[in-house]
Amino acid sequence: MTVPRITGVELSPAGTGPLVLLGPSLGTSATALWSAAAAPLAADFHVVAWNLPGHGANTTVGEPFTMAELAAGVVALADALAPGEPFYYAGDSVGGAVGLQLLLDHPDRVRSAALLATGAKIGEESGWRERAATVRASGTPSMVTGSAQRWFGPGFMEREPEVATELLHSLQDADAEGYAQVCEALATFDVRERLGQIGAPVLAIAGAEDGPTPPASLGQIADAVQHGRLVVLDGVAHLPPAERPHEVGVLLLEHFTGAGDVVTALTTGATSEQVYDAGMSVRREVLGDAHVDRATASITDFTEEFQRFITQYAWGGIWTRPGLDRRTRSFITLTALLARGHHEEFAMHVRAAKRNGLSDDEIKELILQCAIYCGVPDANNAFKIAQRVLAEPAE
């Protein structure tokens, strides 16, 4: 068995708390991809990002390896950092594929995992072998133009030129043989038939603009594992940790702290304050910072306890539960609010539904169905409210 040497980069200053390992995308370095997204985790976890052979600070390139052997190299790194201890894991693209392999081959070691812009099978074998041959012949700089098109969502390179440049430089500086060996490992990687074996909680994060691993690829994972949830990020392509670092970091923090419902949280040692914090994170992700900031600014002594109650029990106790994804929770919430005639809350949750990935057509179909089961007058009001909300500019 060939176990490649995997090196890690510390991203949490204190280096204390449970271990979190962060895996890279092909052609990226650990620091370029993960440094910003790791920030929300640093206070509570020991965060280490790892480099592929020949990438970033890992200059070692040995014999070719399989994805299972690459996962074994990650376990060896974990043992060097926290011997025998289970760890949390997040990985992008090939890093996500390694995460799936870890969940299958080393289920006792992974507490929970976040898999970003990846798939149980990525691309076709012939394409990966052709790319490996191209890189061996022409070097990794030959990959820069194509990767720039695949990696970033519309306008990202113009908005964040320094981030994009650092990532593309890490690709250009990667060792050609190390890059080619990863391509060959991906060529034979296919765990689609084994996803149902995965019992650890899995958060699948997709970029809406991702060509190589579109939302359907992440949806397949979330649907097939035993405890999966899908989040789709608008305007994001293949590198969510770099394109939307704070949002990704908060999603990981929420997933790894796993508040769940209040009873579960308390029985597993989480405090009510941790449940509240998890609820506030989800509330901001679903409703948007602007809305939550307005609500927070309007709190008075008279309403403070009620606002805390809602954040802890509704957002921290229900919306954090892994049993339903957020799209489904939005469908349920809109239906309940329409049926009860809560018009102001309905408008707020139409906005939330859009953030959770519902399309205008899906919201229309929901209201049409409610016209039959809840009543035409309620649906008529709902159409008026939704049409006004959907015409609003995005915050």
C-alpha positions as CSV (number, residue, x, y, z in Angstrom):
1,M,0.0,0.0,0.0
2,T,1.3,3.4,-1.0
3,V,0.5,6.0,1.7
4,P,1.5,9.5,0.4
5,R,3.0,12.0,2.7
6,I,0.5,14.6,3.7
7,T,1.5,17.8,5.4
8,G,-0.6,20.2,7.4
9,V,-0.7,24.0,7.9
10,E,-2.0,25.3,11.3
11,L,-4.9,27.8,10.8
12,S,-5.9,28.3,14.5
13,P,-3.5,30.3,16.6
14,A,-4.0,28.5,19.8
15,G,-4.1,24.9,18.4
16,T,-6.5,23.7,21.1
17,G,-9.9,22.1,21.0
18,P,-11.2,19.2,18.8
19,L,-9.3,18.7,15.6
20,V,-10.7,19.9,12.3
21,L,-8.9,18.9,9.0
22,L,-9.6,20.9,5.9
23,G,-8.9,19.4,2.5
24,P,-7.9,21.1,-0.8
25,S,-9.1,21.3,-4.3
26,L,-6.7,20.1,-7.0
27,G,-4.1,22.7,-7.8
28,T,-4.7,24.8,-4.7
29,S,-2.6,25.3,-1.6
30,A,-4.1,24.9,1.9
31,T,-3.5,28.5,2.9
32,A,-4.8,30.1,-0.3
33,L,-8.0,28.1,-0.2
34,W,-8.9,27.8,3.5
35,S,-7.3,30.6,5.5
36,A,-10.2,33.0,5.4
37,A,-13.0,30.4,5.8
38,A,-11.2,28.9,8.8
39,A,-11.5,32.1,10.8
40,P,-14.9,31.4,12.4
41,L,-13.7,28.0,13.6
42,A,-10.4,29.1,15.1
43,A,-11.7,30.0,18.6
44,D,-13.3,26.6,19.2
45,F,-11.3,24.1,17.2
46,H,-7.7,23.1,16.4
47,V,-7.9,23.8,12.6
48,V,-5.3,22.3,10.2
49,A,-5.5,22.4,6.4
50,W,-3.6,19.8,4.5
51,N,-1.7,20.0,1.2
52,L,-1.8,17.4,-1.6
53,P,1.6,15.9,-2.7
54,G,3.5,18.5,-4.6
55,H,1.1,21.3,-3.6
56,G,1.8,24.3,-1.4
57,A,4.3,23.5,1.4
58,N,4.1,19.8,0.7
59,T,7.0,19.3,-1.7
60,T,7.1,15.5,-1.4
61,V,6.0,13.6,-4.4
62,G,6.4,9.8,-4.2
63,E,4.8,6.9,-6.0
64,P,1.3,7.0,-7.5
65,F,-1.6,6.4,-5.1
66,T,-5.3,5.7,-5.0
67,M,-8.0,7.8,-3.3
68,A,-8.1,5.2,-0.5
69,E,-4.3,5.6,0.0
70,L,-4.6,9.4,0.0
71,A,-7.3,9.1,2.7
72,A,-4.9,6.9,4.7
73,G,-2.3,9.6,4.4
74,V,-4.8,12.1,5.9
75,V,-5.5,9.7,8.8
76,A,-1.7,9.5,9.4
77,L,-1.6,13.3,9.6
78,A,-4.5,13.2,12.1
79,D,-2.7,10.6,14.2
80,A,0.4,12.9,14.3
81,L,-1.8,15.8,15.6
82,A,-4.2,13.9,17.9
83,P,-3.3,10.2,18.1
84,G,-6.3,7.9,17.7
85,E,-8.8,10.7,18.3
86,P,-11.8,11.3,16.0
87,F,-11.8,14.5,14.1
88,Y,-14.1,16.8,12.1
89,Y,-13.5,17.1,8.3
90,A,-14.2,19.5,5.5
91,G,-12.9,19.2,1.9
92,D,-13.4,20.9,-1.4
93,S,-13.4,19.0,-4.7
94,V,-10.8,16.3,-4.5
95,G,-10.6,17.2,-0.8
96,G,-14.3,16.4,-0.6
97,A,-13.8,13.1,-2.4
98,V,-11.1,12.2,0.2
99,G,-13.7,13.1,2.8
100,L,-16.1,10.5,1.3
101,Q,-13.3,7.9,1.3
102,L,-12.5,8.7,5.0
103,L,-16.2,8.3,5.9
104,L,-16.3,4.9,4.2
105,D,-12.8,3.5,5.2
106,H,-12.4,5.1,8.6
107,P,-15.9,5.7,9.9
108,D,-14.8,5.6,13.6
109,R,-12.4,8.5,13.0
110,V,-14.7,11.1,11.4
111,R,-17.2,12.8,13.8
112,S,-19.0,14.7,11.0
113,A,-18.0,16.0,7.5
114,A,-18.7,18.9,5.2
115,L,-18.2,18.2,1.6
116,L,-17.9,21.1,-0.8
117,A,-18.0,21.3,-4.6
118,T,-17.4,17.6,-5.0
119,G,-19.0,14.3,-6.0
120,A,-19.0,10.6,-5.4
121,K,-17.6,10.4,-8.9
122,I,-16.1,13.5,-10.5
123,G,-15.7,13.6,-14.3
124,E,-14.7,10.7,-16.5
125,E,-11.7,8.5,-16.4
126,S,-10.5,9.4,-19.9
127,G,-10.6,13.1,-19.1
128,W,-8.5,12.7,-16.0
129,R,-5.9,10.6,-17.8
130,E,-5.7,13.1,-20.6
131,R,-5.2,15.9,-18.1
132,A,-2.5,14.0,-16.3
133,A,-0.7,13.5,-19.6
134,T,-1.0,17.2,-20.5
135,V,0.4,18.3,-17.2
136,R,3.3,15.9,-17.4
137,A,4.1,17.3,-20.9
138,S,3.5,21.0,-20.4
139,G,3.5,21.6,-16.6
140,T,0.8,23.1,-14.3
141,P,0.9,26.5,-15.9
142,S,-1.0,24.9,-18.9
143,M,-3.9,24.5,-16.5
144,V,-4.3,28.1,-15.4
145,T,-6.6,29.4,-18.0
146,G,-9.1,26.5,-17.8
147,S,-9.0,26.5,-14.0
148,A,-9.7,30.3,-13.8
149,Q,-12.9,29.6,-15.8
150,R,-14.0,26.6,-13.7
151,W,-13.0,27.8,-10.2
152,F,-14.8,31.2,-9.9
153,G,-18.3,32.5,-10.1
154,P,-19.3,35.4,-12.4
155,G,-17.4,38.6,-11.5
156,F,-15.3,37.1,-8.7
157,M,-12.0,37.7,-10.3
158,E,-12.9,41.4,-10.7
159,R,-14.2,41.7,-7.1
160,E,-11.4,39.8,-5.4
161,P,-8.4,39.9,-7.7
162,E,-5.9,39.2,-4.9
163,V,-7.6,36.1,-3.8
164,A,-8.0,34.8,-7.3
165,T,-4.3,35.6,-8.1
166,E,-3.1,33.8,-5.0
167,L,-5.0,30.7,-5.9
168,L,-3.9,30.7,-9.6
169,H,-0.3,31.2,-8.5
170,S,-0.6,28.1,-6.2
171,L,-1.7,26.1,-9.3
172,Q,1.1,27.4,-11.4
173,D,3.6,26.6,-8.6
174,A,2.3,23.0,-8.0
175,D,4.5,20.1,-9.0
176,A,3.4,18.6,-12.3
177,E,3.9,15.0,-11.2
178,G,2.0,15.6,-8.0
179,Y,-0.8,17.1,-9.9
180,A,-0.9,14.3,-12.4
181,Q,-1.0,11.7,-9.7
182,V,-4.0,13.3,-8.1
183,C,-5.7,13.3,-11.6
184,E,-5.0,9.5,-11.8
185,A,-6.5,8.9,-8.4
186,L,-9.6,10.7,-9.4
187,A,-9.8,8.8,-12.7
188,T,-10.8,5.6,-10.8
189,F,-12.7,7.1,-7.9
190,D,-16.4,6.1,-7.8
191,V,-18.2,5.5,-4.5
192,R,-21.7,6.2,-5.7
193,E,-23.0,2.7,-4.8
194,R,-21.5,3.0,-1.2
195,L,-23.0,6.3,-0.1
196,G,-25.7,4.6,1.9
197,Q,-23.1,3.1,4.2
198,I,-22.1,6.6,5.5
199,G,-23.7,7.2,9.0
200,A,-21.9,10.3,10.1
201,P,-23.7,13.7,9.6
202,V,-22.8,15.2,6.2
203,L,-23.2,18.8,5.1
204,A,-23.0,19.1,1.3
205,I,-22.2,22.6,0.0
206,A,-22.7,23.3,-3.7
207,G,-21.9,26.3,-5.8
208,A,-24.9,27.2,-8.0
209,E,-22.4,28.2,-10.8
210,D,-20.2,25.1,-10.5
211,G,-19.7,23.2,-13.8
212,P,-17.4,20.3,-12.7
213,T,-19.5,19.4,-9.7
214,P,-22.9,21.0,-10.0
215,P,-25.6,21.1,-7.2
216,A,-27.0,17.8,-8.5
217,S,-23.7,16.1,-7.6
218,L,-23.9,17.4,-4.0
219,G,-27.6,16.6,-3.9
220,Q,-26.8,13.0,-4.7
221,I,-24.5,12.8,-1.7
222,A,-26.9,14.5,0.7
223,D,-29.8,12.3,-0.4
224,A,-27.9,9.0,-0.3
225,V,-26.0,9.2,3.0
226,Q,-28.0,8.5,6.2
227,H,-27.9,12.0,7.6
228,G,-27.3,14.5,4.9
229,R,-28.1,18.2,4.2
230,L,-27.6,20.3,1.1
231,V,-26.8,24.0,0.9
232,V,-26.5,25.7,-2.5
233,L,-24.6,29.0,-2.6
234,D,-25.8,31.5,-5.3
235,G,-23.1,33.0,-7.5
236,V,-20.4,30.5,-6.3
237,A,-18.6,28.1,-8.6
238,H,-16.0,25.5,-7.6
239,L,-14.1,27.0,-4.7
240,P,-16.7,28.0,-2.0
241,P,-14.1,28.4,0.8
242,A,-12.4,31.2,-1.2
243,E,-15.4,32.7,-2.9
244,R,-17.7,32.9,0.1
245,P,-15.3,32.4,3.1
246,H,-17.3,33.8,6.0
247,E,-20.5,32.0,5.0
248,V,-18.7,28.7,4.5
249,G,-16.9,29.2,7.9
250,V,-20.2,29.8,9.7
251,L,-21.8,26.8,8.0
252,L,-19.0,24.6,9.1
253,L,-19.2,26.0,12.7
254,E,-22.9,25.3,12.8
255,H,-22.4,21.8,11.4
256,F,-19.5,20.8,13.6
257,T,-21.0,22.2,16.8
258,G,-24.3,20.4,15.9
259,A,-26.6,22.0,18.3
260,G,-29.6,20.1,17.0
261,D,-32.7,20.5,19.1
262,V,-32.4,21.9,22.7
263,V,-32.8,18.6,24.4
264,T,-30.2,16.8,22.3
265,A,-27.9,19.8,22.7
266,L,-28.1,19.8,26.5
267,T,-27.7,16.0,26.8
268,T,-24.5,16.2,24.6
269,G,-23.0,18.9,26.7
270,A,-23.9,22.0,24.7
271,T,-25.0,25.0,26.8
272,S,-28.1,27.1,26.2
273,E,-25.7,29.9,25.1
274,Q,-24.2,27.6,22.4
275,V,-27.6,26.7,21.2
276,Y,-28.5,30.4,21.0
277,D,-25.3,31.1,19.1
278,A,-26.0,28.3,16.6
279,G,-29.5,29.6,16.2
280,M,-28.3,33.2,15.5
281,S,-25.9,31.8,12.9
282,V,-28.7,30.0,11.1
283,R,-31.0,32.9,11.5
284,R,-28.5,35.2,9.7
285,E,-27.9,32.6,7.0
286,V,-31.7,32.1,6.3
287,L,-33.0,35.7,6.8
288,G,-29.9,37.7,5.9
289,D,-27.7,40.0,7.9
290,A,-29.6,43.1,7.0
291,H,-32.9,41.7,8.4
292,V,-31.4,40.3,11.6
293,D,-29.5,43.6,12.2
294,R,-32.7,45.5,11.9
295,A,-34.5,43.1,14.3
296,T,-31.7,43.3,16.8
297,A,-31.5,47.1,16.7
298,S,-35.2,47.3,17.5
299,I,-35.0,45.1,20.6
300,T,-36.3,46.7,23.8
301,D,-36.2,45.6,27.4
302,F,-39.8,44.6,26.9
303,T,-39.1,42.3,23.8
304,E,-35.6,41.1,24.6
305,E,-36.6,37.8,26.3
306,F,-39.0,37.0,23.5
307,Q,-36.3,37.6,20.8
308,R,-33.9,35.4,22.7
309,F,-36.6,32.7,23.0
310,I,-37.3,32.7,19.3
311,T,-33.6,32.6,18.4
312,Q,-32.8,29.8,20.8
313,Y,-35.9,27.5,20.3
314,A,-37.0,28.2,16.7
315,W,-33.6,28.8,15.0
316,G,-31.3,26.9,17.4
317,G,-33.7,24.2,18.2
318,I,-35.6,23.5,14.9
319,W,-33.7,25.1,11.9
320,T,-30.4,23.4,13.0
321,R,-31.8,19.9,13.0
322,P,-30.3,17.6,10.4
323,G,-33.5,15.7,9.6
324,L,-34.7,18.2,6.9
325,D,-32.7,20.4,4.6
326,R,-33.4,24.1,4.6
327,R,-35.3,24.1,1.2
328,T,-37.8,21.6,2.7
329,R,-38.1,23.7,5.9
330,S,-38.9,26.8,3.7
331,F,-41.7,24.9,1.9
332,I,-43.2,23.8,5.2
333,T,-42.9,27.3,6.8
334,L,-44.4,29.1,3.8
335,T,-47.4,26.7,3.8
336,A,-48.0,27.1,7.5
337,L,-47.8,30.9,7.3
338,L,-50.1,31.1,4.3
339,A,-52.7,28.8,5.9
340,R,-52.7,30.9,9.1
341,G,-52.8,34.2,7.3
342,H,-49.6,35.5,8.8
343,H,-48.9,37.9,6.0
344,E,-45.9,39.8,7.4
345,E,-44.1,36.6,8.4
346,F,-45.1,35.1,5.0
347,A,-43.3,38.0,3.2
348,M,-40.2,37.5,5.4
349,H,-40.1,33.8,4.6
350,V,-40.5,34.3,0.9
351,R,-37.2,36.2,1.1
352,A,-35.8,33.4,3.3
353,A,-36.9,30.8,0.8
354,K,-35.0,32.5,-2.0
355,R,-31.9,32.4,0.2
356,N,-32.5,28.7,0.8
357,G,-32.6,28.0,-3.0
358,L,-36.3,28.0,-3.9
359,S,-37.0,29.3,-7.4
360,D,-39.8,31.7,-8.2
361,D,-41.6,28.9,-10.0
362,E,-41.4,26.6,-6.9
363,I,-42.9,29.3,-4.7
364,K,-45.7,29.8,-7.3
365,E,-46.4,26.0,-7.3
366,L,-46.5,26.0,-3.5
367,I,-49.1,28.8,-3.5
368,L,-51.2,27.1,-6.2
369,Q,-51.3,23.9,-4.2
370,C,-52.3,25.8,-1.1
371,A,-55.1,27.4,-3.1
372,I,-56.7,23.9,-3.1
373,Y,-55.9,22.8,0.4
374,C,-56.0,26.1,2.3
375,G,-58.3,28.2,0.3
376,V,-58.4,30.6,-2.7
377,P,-58.6,33.8,-0.7
378,D,-55.5,32.9,1.3
379,A,-53.6,32.0,-2.0
380,N,-54.8,35.2,-3.6
381,N,-53.2,37.2,-0.7
382,A,-50.1,35.1,-0.9
383,F,-49.6,35.7,-4.6
384,K,-49.9,39.5,-4.0
385,I,-47.3,39.4,-1.2
386,A,-44.9,37.0,-3.0
387,Q,-45.1,39.0,-6.3
388,R,-44.1,42.2,-4.4
389,V,-41.3,40.5,-2.5
390,L,-39.9,38.7,-5.5
391,A,-39.7,42.0,-7.3
392,E,-37.5,43.6,-4.6
393,P,-33.8,44.0,-5.3
394,A,-31.6,41.5,-3.5
395,E,-30.1,42.8,-0.2
